[in-house]
Amino acid sequence: MGDPIILVAEDERDIRELIVFTLQLSGFNVVEVSNGQEAVQKAKEIKPDLILLDVRMPKMTGYEACEALKAEEKTENIPIVFLSAKGQEAEVNAGLELGAEEYFLKPFAPDDLSKRVNKILTKYGKL
């Protein structure tokens, strides 16, 4: 079993780079995309161990991407975590109802992100 693969979908480049850097430092393989549509395509290709989805993205929102991933046999069991700015609680609940594992509020502390990702991967037997 190699290092877990984490797919990160975030349209804001600086936030995406911070997440990628943080997770790579923790020893994960990270694949990055900039919208929900790419996230769905990429997930089918690489079958990541965890997907981090920003809620608000162009072309396809995090929710639409989550729904598409959960409807697809290849990707339905991959844990999904939403990244959401503060104050979007209603959106967050909608995401959890779609089957997301949990959500992280932005901005987050890098070490907190790593810890939570580790916890989820451990729960799913990926670590």
Long-range contacts (C-beta under 8 A, 24 or more apart in sequence): 2-29, 3-27, 3-28, 3-29, 4-28, 4-29, 4-48, 4-49, 4-50, 4-121, 4-126, 4-127, 5-29, 5-30, 5-31, 5-46, 5-47, 5-48, 5-49, 5-50, 6-30, 6-31, 6-48, 6-49, 6-50, 6-51, 6-52, 6-117, 7-31, 7-32, 7-33, 7-39, 7-42, 7-43, 7-46, 7-48, 7-50, 7-51, 7-52, 8-32, 8-33, 8-51, 8-52, 9-33, 9-34, 9-35, 9-36, 9-38, 9-39, 9-51, 9-52, 9-53, 9-54, 9-57, 9-62, 9-65, 10-34, 10-52, 10-54, 10-57, 10-83, 11-35, 11-54, 11-56, 11-57, 11-58, 12-54, 15-54, 15-83, 15-106, 18-110, 19-52, 19-83, 19-113, 22-110, 22-113, 22-114, 23-113, 23-114, 23-117, 25-114, 26-114, 26-117, 26-118, 28-117, 35-59, 35-60, 36-60, 36-61, 36-62, 36-64, 36-65, 36-68, 37-65, 39-65, 39-69, 40-65, 40-68, 40-69, 40-72, 40-75, 43-69, 43-74, 43-75, 43-78, 44-72, 44-74, 44-75, 47-74, 47-75, 47-78, 48-78, 49-78, 49-79, 49-121, 49-124, 49-126, 50-78, 50-79, 50-80, 50-81, 50-117, 50-120, 50-121, 50-124, 50-126, 51-78, 51-79, 51-80, 51-81, 52-81, 52-82, 52-83, 52-104, 52-117, 53-80, 53-81, 53-82, 53-83, 53-100, 54-82, 54-83, 54-84, 55-82, 55-83, 55-84, 55-85, 55-88, 55-91, 55-92, 55-95, 56-85, 62-95, 63-91, 63-94, 63-95, 63-98, 66-95, 66-98, 66-99, 66-100, 67-98, 70-98, 70-99, 79-120, 79-123, 79-124, 81-116, 81-117, 81-120
